[in-house]
């Protein structure tokens, strides 16, 4: 590099330029890593929020289904109707009005 050897001033310029270039590259790498870490943390936070929401909704649906089944079980008319349809299939005459009732047991 004959260009750098020509004067002390140029040697200092190239040395400062190289040092500054190294610092800029190092700073850029750290900045990119910082952004990646922040984006990852944001996605993890959003995933946890969505998981909590989905869990809550599933629990609400299961609670509703459980209450419905308890209501059906406590209603004598419905309980007798279900057992009557099932007893027709198991015990004797298979006189069903519809195929939907046959599938219910």
Buried (B, 14 or more C-beta within 10 A) or exposed (E): EEEEEEEEEEBEEEEEEEEEEEEEEEEEEEEEEEEEEEEEEEEEEEEEEEEEEEEEEEEEEEEEEEEEEEEEEEEEEEEEBBEEBEEBBEEEEEEBEEEEBEEEE
